[in-house]
Amino acid sequence: MADLSQHAAAALRIFLAPNTSDQELVETAKKRLEENGIASDRIEVNYDMQLLGTGDLYISYDPPDLVVRIVYEKKPNGMVKLKSAAMIKL
């Protein structure tokens, strides 16, 4: 289990991009993220990476895992650079 509470505290935005319309999967993902230190009320289902800034979290669903990435740089041209922080089994 990864403790992501420090990353979550520093993040202005936390995006969950589940790549599915399955609401049950979204709720399960939020629960697993909460178990790993991210408050579910801070998680926003959103795919627009252009809204992210340095230090924010981007979480995608890559079956059967959630992949948590941290934005470590946002270029002036809008390109967002990410680094992996954790893999969480659903």
Residue pairs with C-beta under 8 A, 6 or more apart in sequence:
1 35
1 36
2 36
2 37
2 68
2 85
2 86
2 88
3 36
3 37
4 33
4 36
4 37
4 38
4 57
4 68
4 85
4 86
5 37
5 38
6 37
7 55
7 57
7 68
7 70
7 85
8 14
8 37
8 38
8 39
8 42
8 57
10 55
11 42
11 55
11 56
11 57
11 70
12 53
12 55
12 56
13 44
13 51
13 52
13 53
13 56
13 57
14 38
14 42
14 43
14 44
14 56
14 57
14 59
15 43
15 44
15 45
15 46
15 47
15 48
15 49
15 51
15 52
15 56
15 57
15 58
15 59
16 26
16 29
16 30
16 33
16 43
16 44
16 45
16 46
16 59
16 60
17 45
17 46
17 47
17 58
17 59
17 60
17 61
18 25
18 26
18 29
18 45
18 60
18 61
19 60
19 61
20 26
20 61
25 61
25 90
26 45
28 90
29 59
29 61
29 66
29 90
30 40
30 43
31 40
32 66
32 88
32 89
32 90
33 40
33 43
33 59
33 66
33 68
33 88
34 40
36 86
36 88
38 57
43 59
49 58
49 80
50 78
50 80
52 58
52 71
52 74
52 80
53 71
53 74
54 71
54 72
54 73
54 74
55 70
55 71
56 70
56 71
57 68
57 69
57 70
57 71
57 85
58 68
58 69
58 70
58 71
58 80
58 82
59 66
59 67
59 68
59 69
60 66
60 67
60 69
61 67
61 90
63 90
64 89
64 90
65 87
65 88
65 89
65 90
66 87
66 88
66 90
67 84
67 86
67 87
68 84
68 85
68 86
68 87
68 88
69 82
69 83
69 84
69 85
70 82
70 83
70 85
71 80
71 81
71 82
72 81
72 82
72 83
73 80
73 81
74 80
74 81
75 81
